[in-house]
């Protein structure tokens, strides 16, 4: 297995707050993807996106990314063809009001042994609704507190993504997580905006920051590595679950 990473050097045309940075990047990526019919059709279907991205770097102390400055964000996927084509699509998207990609640096990452992974952006996990009219709730220590349920959902999500993309079943004997540590004292969030009837609405996805030590068996290591390419948890196309690692390459 390989991960294909794009380091996107970005020029800002307007100030962007840290809270709005996920939405700005997500919309930029989505628009770029939809310029190619093949990806536009897939984007409009209920299938896994198989990519993830982080926010702008370096982080500003006042949490405001400045107009006229250059930052970068990192995009990862497990789809080699998609990564190659997206590199060109991102640079061709020059009319976005907030940002422009001035350079894309590509690298391939072969699977390696992972000792720890950390969430750079909040990991979002939905709780089951009581009924169709219920508001969507997300896993937090206060609302659920069931760590086993959390670990199971994280694993099931990765297994589904793996099996759908690679077309093979995984023989799983245990959860890939050996240790999970919650790093935030209060829930974190990823925000994005939607527009309906010319009215904008801000949606806040609630998540958590984790430090995870994966098990050392083959399947656990596969799933840990996969999380670096597709994100951990849900809503990776909005900036959720972008992971960084500690390990031997």
KEDRENVO-901807 format. One line per 5 residues: number of its first residue (from 1); their letters; for each residue x, y, z of N, C-alpha, C, O. Coordinates in steps of 0.05 Angstrom, whole numbers, plus 5000, padded with zeros to 4 digits. Example, Ala and Ser with C-alpha at 12.3 -4.5 7.8 and 13.67 -1.06 7.14 Angstrom:
1) AS) 5264:4886:5156:5246:4910:5156:5264:4934:5156:5285:4934:5169  5257:4955:5142:5273:4979:5143:5258:5001:5157:5268:5023:5161;
% end
This chain:
1) XXXXX) 5017:4976:5000:5000:5000:5000:5018:5025:5000:5039:5026:5012  5008:5045:4986:5022:5071:4985:5002:5094:4990:4978:5091:4986  5013:5116:5000:4998:5140:5003:5011:5161:4984:5035:5162:4981  4994:5177:4972:5004:5197:4954:4997:5225:4965:4974:5232:4970  5018:5240:4971:5016:5265:4986:5022:5289:4968:5041:5288:4953;
6) XXXXX) 5005:5309:4970:5010:5335:4956:5013:5357:4977:4996:5362:4993  5036:5369:4976:5041:5393:4993:5034:5417:4976:5048:5423:4957  5013:5431:4983:5001:5452:4966:5010:5480:4977:4999:5489:4998  5028:5493:4963:5037:5520:4970:5015:5539:4962:5007:5540:4939  5005:5555:4981:4981:5570:4977:4984:5600:4983:4995:5607:5003;
11) XXXXX) 4975:5616:4964:4975:5646:4967:4947:5654:4975:4928:5647:4961  4945:5670:4996:4918:5678:5005:4911:5705:4993:4926:5724:4994  4887:5706:4982:4876:5731:4970:4860:5747:4990:4855:5771:4986  4852:5734:5012:4837:5747:5033:4846:5736:5060:4858:5714:5061  4841:5751:5082:4846:5739:5108:4827:5715:5112:4804:5716:5103;
16) XXXXX) 4837:5695:5125:4820:5671:5131:4825:5663:5160:4848:5659:5168  4804:5662:5176:4807:5654:5204:4813:5624:5205:4807:5609:5187  4824:5616:5228:4830:5587:5232:4804:5571:5230:4804:5550:5218  4783:5581:5242:4757:5566:5241:4747:5563:5213:4736:5542:5207  4751:5583:5196:4741:5581:5169:4760:5568:5149:4753:5563:5126;
21) XXXXX) 4784:5562:5159:4805:5551:5140:4797:5524:5129:4802:5519:5105  4784:5507:5145:4775:5481:5135:4755:5484:5112:4757:5470:5091  4736:5502:5116:4716:5507:5095:4728:5518:5070:4720:5510:5048  4747:5537:5073:4760:5549:5049:4775:5528:5033:4773:5527:5008  4790:5511:5047:4805:5490:5033:4787:5469:5021:4790:5461:4998;
26) XXXXX) 4767:5461:5036:4748:5440:5027:4733:5449:5002:4731:5433:4983  4723:5473:5002:4709:5484:4978:4728:5486:4954:4720:5481:4931  4753:5494:4959:4772:5497:4938:4778:5469:4925:4778:5467:4901  4782:5449:4942:4786:5422:4932:4762:5412:4917:4765:5400:4895  4738:5415:4929:4714:5405:4916:4709:5417:4888:4702:5403:4869;
31) XXXXX) 4713:5444:4886:4710:5457:4860:4730:5446:4840:4723:5441:4817  4755:5443:4849:4776:5433:4831:4769:5405:4821:4771:5399:4797  4760:5387:4840:4753:5360:4833:4730:5360:4812:4731:5344:4793  4711:5377:4815:4687:5376:4798:4692:5388:4770:4673:5388:4754  4716:5397:4765:4722:5406:4738:4727:5383:4719:4728:5386:4694;
36) XXXXX) 4729:5359:4730:4732:5335:4713:4707:5318:4717:4701:5310:4740  4693:5311:4696:4667:5297:4697:4669:5271:4713:4651:5265:4729  4690:5256:4709:4693:5230:4723:4692:5234:4753:4678:5219:4767  4706:5254:4763:4706:5259:4792:4681:5274:4802:4673:5271:4825  4670:5290:4784:4645:5304:4792:4623:5284:4797:4608:5286:4816;
41) XXXXX) 4620:5263:4780:4600:5243:4783:4604:5227:4809:4585:5222:4824  4629:5220:4814:4635:5206:4839:4630:5223:4863:4620:5213:4884  4637:5249:4861:4633:5268:4883:4604:5269:4891:4597:5273:4915  4586:5267:4872:4557:5269:4877:4544:5243:4885:4520:5242:4891  4560:5222:4886:4550:5196:4895:4556:5191:4924:4574:5204:4935;
46) XXXXX) 4542:5173:4936:4546:5167:4965:4568:5145:4967:4563:5122:4975  4593:5154:4961:4616:5135:4963:4638:5149:4979:4638:5173:4983  4657:5133:4989:4679:5145:5004:4697:5161:4986:4702:5154:4963  4707:5184:4996:4724:5202:4980:4753:5192:4979:4767:5198:4960  4761:5178:5000:4788:5167:5001:4810:5188:5000:4831:5184:4987;
51) XXXXX) 4805:5210:5013:4827:5230:5016:4823:5246:5042:4802:5244:5054  4843:5261:5049:4841:5277:5073:4860:5301:5070:4878:5300:5052  4857:5321:5086:4875:5344:5085:4877:5358:5112:4859:5355:5129  4899:5372:5116:4903:5388:5140:4898:5417:5135:4893:5426:5112  4900:5434:5156:4896:5462:5153:4921:5476:5144:4942:5463:5140;
56) XXXXX) 4920:5503:5142:4943:5518:5133:4966:5517:5154:4961:5515:5178  4990:5517:5144:5014:5518:5161:5034:5537:5149:5035:5539:5124  5049:5553:5164:5049:5552:5194:5024:5565:5206:5011:5582:5194  5018:5557:5230:4995:5567:5245:5001:5595:5255:5023:5600:5265  4982:5613:5252:4985:5641:5262:4977:5642:5291:4957:5629:5299;
61) XXXXX) 4992:5656:5308:4987:5657:5337:4959:5669:5342:4946:5662:5361  4951:5689:5326:4925:5701:5330:4902:5687:5316:4880:5696:5315  4909:5663:5304:4889:5646:5290:4876:5660:5267:4853:5655:5260  4892:5678:5254:4882:5691:5229:4904:5689:5208:4925:5701:5211  4898:5674:5187:4917:5672:5165:4914:5697:5148:4892:5705:5140;
66) XXXXX) 4937:5710:5141:4937:5737:5130:4937:5738:5099:4950:5723:5086  4920:5757:5089:4920:5763:5061:4948:5771:5051:4961:5786:5064  4956:5760:5028:4982:5766:5017:5004:5748:5026:5027:5750:5016  4999:5731:5046:5019:5713:5056:5017:5686:5042:4996:5679:5030  5038:5670:5044:5039:5644:5032:5040:5623:5054:5057:5625:5073;
71) XXXXX) 5023:5603:5053:5022:5581:5072:5022:5555:5055:5024:5555:5031  5019:5533:5069:5015:5508:5054:4996:5490:5070:4994:5492:5094  4982:5473:5055:4966:5452:5068:4974:5425:5055:4983:5425:5032  4970:5404:5069:4977:5377:5060:4952:5361:5053:4933:5359:5069  4952:5349:5029:4931:5333:5019:4941:5304:5016:4963:5301:5005;
76) XXXXX) 4926:5284:5024:4935:5256:5020:4912:5239:5010:4888:5245:5015  4920:5219:4994:4900:5200:4983:4914:5173:4979:4938:5172:4978  4898:5152:4975:4909:5126:4968:4905:5120:4939:4913:5099:4929  4894:5140:4924:4888:5136:4895:4910:5151:4879:4910:5175:4877  4928:5136:4867:4951:5148:4853:4941:5165:4829:4951:5187:4825;
81) XXXXX) 4923:5154:4813:4913:5169:4789:4900:5195:4797:4904:5215:4785  4884:5193:4818:4870:5217:4828:4890:5238:4838:4886:5262:4832  4911:5230:4852:4931:5248:4862:4945:5263:4839:4949:5287:4840  4952:5248:4818:4966:5261:4795:4948:5281:4781:4957:5303:4774  4922:5274:4777:4904:5292:4763:4896:5316:4780:4893:5338:4770;
86) XXXXX) 4893:5311:4806:4885:5333:4824:4907:5354:4825:4901:5378:4828  4932:5346:4824:4954:5365:4825:4950:5386:4803:4954:5410:4809  4942:5378:4779:4938:5397:4758:4912:5413:4761:4910:5436:4756  4891:5399:4771:4865:5412:4775:4867:5434:4796:4854:5455:4793  4882:5429:4817:4885:5450:4838:4899:5475:4828:4890:5497:4833;
91) XXXXX) 4920:5471:4812:4935:5494:4801:4919:5509:4780:4923:5533:4776  4900:5495:4767:4884:5508:4746:4861:5525:4758:4849:5541:4744  4856:5521:4784:4834:5535:4797:4844:5562:4806:4853:5566:4829  4843:5582:4788:4856:5608:4794:4836:5630:4801:4845:5652:4808  4810:5625:4799:4791:5646:4804:4777:5645:4831:4758:5659:4836;
96) XXXXX) 4787:5627:4848:4776:5626:4875:4781:5652:4890:4803:5663:4888  4761:5663:4904:4764:5689:4917:4782:5689:4942:4791:5711:4950  4788:5666:4953:4803:5665:4978:4832:5656:4974:4850:5667:4988  4838:5638:4956:4865:5627:4955:4872:5618:4927:4855:5614:4910  4898:5615:4923:4908:5604:4897:4932:5586:4903:4949:5593:4919;
101) XXXXX) 4933:5563:4891:4955:5544:4893:4977:5553:4874:4973:5554:4850  5000:5559:4884:5022:5568:4867:5042:5546:4861:5058:5548:4842  5042:5525:4877:5061:5503:4873:5050:5478:4887:5039:5480:4909  5054:5455:4875:5047:5429:4888:5071:5411:4887:5082:5405:4866  5079:5402:4911:5101:5383:4914:5090:5356:4920:5076:5352:4940;
106) XXXXX) 5097:5336:4904:5086:5309:4906:5106:5290:4918:5130:5292:4912  5096:5271:4934:5114:5249:4943:5097:5225:4948:5073:5226:4956  5109:5202:4943:5096:5176:4949:5107:5165:4975:5131:5167:4981  5090:5155:4992:5098:5144:5018:5090:5114:5019:5067:5107:5018  5111:5097:5020:5106:5068:5022:5099:5061:5051:5107:5075:5069;
111) XXXXX) 5084:5040:5054:5076:5031:5081:5101:5026:5098:5120:5014:5089  5099:5035:5123:5121:5032:5142:5110:5025:5169:5086:5027:5173  5127:5017:5188:5118:5010:5214:5111:5035:5230:5127:5054:5232  5087:5036:5241:5077:5059:5255:5075:5053:5285:5063:5034:5293  5089:5069:5301:5088:5066:5330:5066:5082:5343:5055:5074:5363;
116) XXXXX) 5061:5106:5331:5040:5123:5342:5028:5140:5319:5042:5147:5300  5003:5147:5322:4990:5167:5304:4976:5188:5322:4966:5182:5343  4975:5213:5312:4963:5235:5326:4944:5249:5307:4950:5252:5283  4922:5259:5318:4903:5274:5301:4911:5304:5301:4911:5317:5321  4918:5314:5277:4924:5342:5273:4899:5359:5272:4898:5382:5279;
121) XXXXX) 4877:5346:5262:4851:5359:5262:4831:5341:5276:4836:5317:5278  4809:5352:5286:4790:5335:5302:4780:5311:5287:4773:5312:5264  4778:5289:5302:4767:5264:5291:4737:5263:5297:4729:5265:5321  4721:5261:5277:4692:5263:5279:4680:5235:5278:4685:5220:5259  4663:5228:5297:4650:5202:5298:4620:5207:5305:4614:5218:5326;
126) XXXXX) 4602:5199:5287:4573:5203:5292:4563:5182:5311:4571:5159:5311  4543:5190:5328:4528:5171:5344:4502:5164:5329:4492:5180:5314  4492:5140:5334:4467:5132:5321:4444:5150:5331:4442:5155:5355  4427:5159:5312:4404:5175:5320:4383:5157:5333:4379:5134:5326  4368:5169:5352:4346:5155:5365:4323:5151:5345:4310:5130:5345;
131) XXXXX) 4319:5171:5328:4299:5169:5307:4306:5189:5285:4326:5204:5288  4291:5189:5263:4298:5205:5239:4297:5235:5245:4312:5251:5232  4281:5243:5264:4278:5272:5270:4298:5282:5291:4300:5306:5296  4313:5264:5302:4333:5272:5322:4356:5287:5310:4363:5283:5286  4368:5306:5325:4391:5320:5316:4415:5301:5316:4417:5282:5332;
136) XXXXX) 4434:5305:5297:4457:5288:5296:4476:5295:5319:4484:5318:5323  4483:5275:5334:4502:5278:5356:4528:5264:5349:4529:5246:5333  4550:5274:5361:4576:5263:5355:4589:5253:5381:4582:5262:5403  4607:5234:5378:4620:5221:5401:4636:5242:5416:4654:5255:5405  4630:5245:5442:4647:5260:5461:4648:5244:5487:4631:5227:5491;
141) XXXXX) 4667:5250:5503:4670:5236:5529:4645:5241:5546:4636:5224:5561  4634:5266:5544:4611:5273:5560:4585:5260:5550:4569:5250:5566  4581:5260:5523:4556:5250:5512:4555:5219:5511:4533:5207:5515  4578:5207:5506:4578:5177:5504:4596:5165:5525:4587:5152:5544  4622:5171:5523:4641:5160:5542:4649:5131:5538:4665:5120:5552;
146) XXXXX) 4637:5119:5518:4642:5090:5512:4666:5088:5493:4663:5091:5469  4689:5083:5505:4714:5082:5489:4714:5058:5470:4724:5060:5448  4702:5036:5479:4701:5012:5462:4684:5017:5437:4692:5010:5415  4661:5031:5441:4644:5038:5418:4660:5056:5399:4658:5053:5375  4674:5075:5410:4690:5094:5394:4711:5078:5377:4713:5082:5353;
151) XXXXX) 4726:5061:5390:4747:5046:5376:4735:5028:5355:4746:5025:5333  4712:5016:5361:4699:4999:5341:4690:5014:5316:4693:5005:5293  4679:5038:5321:4670:5055:5298:4693:5064:5281:4692:5065:5257  4715:5072:5294:4739:5080:5280:4749:5058:5262:4757:5062:5239  4750:5033:5274:4760:5010:5259:4741:5003:5236:4750:4999:5213;
156) XXXXX) 4715:5002:5241:4696:4994:5220:4697:5014:5197:4695:5005:5174  4700:5039:5202:4702:5059:5181:4726:5054:5163:4724:5056:5139  4749:5048:5175:4773:5043:5160:4771:5017:5144:4780:5016:5121  4759:4996:5156:4756:4971:5142:4739:4975:5117:4745:4965:5095  4717:4989:5120:4699:4994:5097:4713:5009:5075:4710:5002:5051;
161) XXXXX) 4729:5029:5082:4744:5044:5062:4765:5026:5048:4768:5027:5024  4779:5010:5064:4799:4992:5052:4786:4972:5033:4795:4969:5010  4765:4959:5042:4752:4938:5026:4739:4949:5001:4740:4936:4980  4728:4973:5002:4715:4985:4979:4736:4993:4958:4732:4988:4934  4759:5004:4967:4779:5014:4948:4796:4991:4936:4800:4990:4912;
166) XXXXX) 4804:4972:4953:4822:4951:4944:4808:4926:4935:4820:4909:4922  4782:4924:4941:4766:4901:4932:4774:4875:4944:4771:4854:4932  4783:4875:4969:4790:4850:4983:4781:4852:5012:4781:4874:5024  4774:4829:5023:4765:4828:5051:4789:4826:5070:4809:4813:5064  4787:4839:5092:4808:4838:5113:4799:4817:5134:4776:4818:5143;
171) XXXXX) 4817:4800:5142:4812:4781:5163:4821:4793:5189:4845:4791:5197  4803:4806:5203:4809:4821:5227:4805:4804:5252:4784:4791:5255  4825:4803:5269:4823:4787:5294:4821:4804:5319:4813:4794:5340  4827:4830:5316:4826:4848:5339:4824:4877:5329:4829:4882:5306  4818:4895:5348:4818:4923:5340:4846:4932:5335:4865:4924:5349;
176) XXXXX) 4850:4950:5316:4877:4959:5309:4889:4977:5330:4913:4982:5331  4872:4987:5348:4881:5006:5369:4889:4991:5394:4873:4977:5406  4914:4994:5402:4923:4983:5428:4918:5002:5450:4910:4994:5472  4923:5028:5445:4919:5049:5466:4908:5074:5452:4918:5082:5431  4887:5086:5464:4876:5111:5454:4875:5131:5477:4864:5126:5498;
181) XXXXX) 4888:5154:5472:4888:5175:5492:4874:5200:5481:4881:5209:5459  4855:5210:5495:4841:5235:5487:4858:5259:5496:4863:5262:5520  4866:5276:5477:4884:5298:5483:4870:5324:5489:4882:5342:5502  4845:5327:5482:4831:5353:5486:4815:5352:5512:4805:5331:5520  4814:5375:5526:4798:5377:5551:4769:5383:5545:4752:5377:5562;
186) XXXXX) 4764:5395:5522:4736:5400:5514:4734:5393:5484:4754:5393:5470  4710:5387:5475:4707:5378:5447:4717:5399:5427:4715:5423:5432  4729:5390:5405:4739:5407:5384:4719:5407:5361:4700:5391:5361  4723:5425:5341:4703:5426:5320:4716:5431:5293:4738:5443:5291  4703:5422:5272:4709:5428:5244:4684:5442:5233:4662:5431:5234;
191) XXXXX) 4688:5466:5221:4665:5481:5212:4664:5483:5181:4685:5485:5168  4640:5484:5170:4637:5490:5142:4610:5503:5138:4592:5502:5156  4606:5516:5115:4581:5531:5110:4566:5518:5088:4578:5507:5069  4539:5519:5090:4522:5510:5068:4504:5533:5060:4499:5551:5076  4494:5533:5036:4476:5554:5026:4450:5542:5016:4450:5524:5000;
196) XXXXX) 4428:5552:5027:4402:5543:5019:4384:5567:5016:4381:5583:5035  4371:5570:4993:4353:5593:4988:4368:5619:4993:4357:5638:5005  4393:5620:4984:4411:5643:4986:4417:5651:5015:4427:5672:5021  4411:5632:5034:4418:5637:5062:4441:5618:5070:4440:5594:5065  4462:5630:5082:4485:5614:5090:4481:5604:5119:4471:5619:5136;
201) XXXXX) 4489:5579:5123:4487:5568:5150:4513:5554:5157:4524:5539:5141  4523:5560:5181:4549:5547:5189:4543:5521:5204:4527:5521:5223  4556:5500:5195:4553:5474:5208:4578:5468:5224:4600:5472:5214  4574:5459:5248:4597:5453:5266:4597:5422:5271:4579:5412:5284  4618:5409:5262:4622:5381:5268:4639:5377:5292:4661:5388:5294;
206) XXXXX) 4629:5363:5312:4643:5360:5337:4662:5335:5337:4653:5314:5328  4686:5339:5346:4706:5317:5345:4725:5319:5368:4722:5335:5387  4745:5302:5367:4766:5300:5388:4793:5297:5377:4796:5288:5354  4814:5304:5392:4841:5299:5385:4851:5274:5400:4848:5272:5424  4863:5256:5385:4872:5230:5396:4902:5226:5392:4914:5235:5373;
211) XXXXX) 4913:5212:5411:4939:5198:5408:4933:5169:5408:4921:5159:5427  4942:5154:5388:4936:5126:5385:4961:5110:5381:4978:5116:5364  4964:5089:5397:4985:5069:5392:4972:5045:5379:4955:5032:5392  4979:5038:5354:4966:5015:5341:4980:4989:5349:5003:4989:5358  4965:4968:5346:4978:4941:5350:4998:4936:5328:4998:4949:5307;
216) XXXXX) 5015:4916:5332:5037:4911:5314:5032:4890:5293:5048:4886:5275  5009:4876:5294:5003:4856:5273:4998:4869:5246:4993:4893:5244  4998:4852:5226:4997:4862:5198:4972:4879:5192:4974:4900:5180  4949:4869:5200:4924:4882:5194:4922:4909:5209:4914:4929:5198  4930:4909:5234:4929:4934:5250:4947:4955:5238:4940:4978:5236;
221) XXXXX) 4971:4947:5229:4989:4966:5216:4978:4976:5190:4982:4999:5183  4965:4959:5175:4952:4967:5150:4931:4989:5155:4930:5009:5141  4915:4984:5175:4893:5003:5181:4904:5030:5192:4894:5051:5185  4925:5028:5209:4938:5052:5219:4949:5069:5196:4946:5093:5195  4963:5055:5177:4975:5069:5154:4953:5080:5136:4955:5102:5126;
226) XXXXX) 4931:5065:5133:4909:5074:5116:4897:5101:5127:4890:5118:5111  4896:5103:5153:4885:5127:5165:4901:5152:5158:4890:5174:5157  4926:5149:5151:4943:5172:5143:4935:5181:5115:4939:5204:5108  4924:5163:5099:4917:5170:5071:4888:5178:5067:4882:5193:5049  4870:5168:5084:4841:5173:5080:4829:5188:5104:4805:5195:5103;
231) XXXXX) 4844:5192:5125:4834:5205:5149:4822:5184:5168:4815:5162:5160  4821:5192:5193:4809:5175:5214:4782:5185:5222:4778:5209:5225  4762:5167:5223:4735:5176:5229:4720:5185:5204:4726:5175:5182  4702:5204:5208:4685:5213:5186:4692:5242:5178:4708:5255:5191  4679:5251:5156:4681:5278:5147:4709:5287:5140:4717:5311:5144;
236) XXXXX) 4725:5269:5129:4752:5276:5121:4753:5297:5098:4772:5312:5096  4732:5297:5082:4731:5316:5060:4725:5344:5069:4726:5363:5054  4718:5347:5095:4714:5374:5107:4738:5381:5125:4738:5403:5137  4758:5364:5127:4781:5369:5143:4783:5353:5168:4802:5357:5184  4764:5335:5173:4765:5319:5197:4785:5296:5196:4791:5285:5174;
241) XXXXX) 4797:5289:5219:4813:5265:5221:4839:5264:5206:4848:5242:5198  4852:5287:5202:4878:5287:5188:4899:5279:5208:4902:5292:5230  4914:5258:5202:4932:5246:5221:4962:5251:5214:4969:5253:5191  4978:5252:5235:5007:5253:5232:5018:5229:5247:5004:5216:5263  5043:5222:5243:5053:5196:5253:5080:5198:5266:5095:5218:5264;
246) XXXX) 5086:5176:5281:5112:5171:5292:5118:5142:5285:5103:5124:5292  5141:5137:5272:5146:5109:5264:5173:5107:5250:5188:5126:5249  5177:5083:5238:5203:5077:5225:5198:5075:5195:5183:5058:5186  5210:5093:5179:5207:5093:5150:5233:5084:5137:5234:5082:5112;
% end
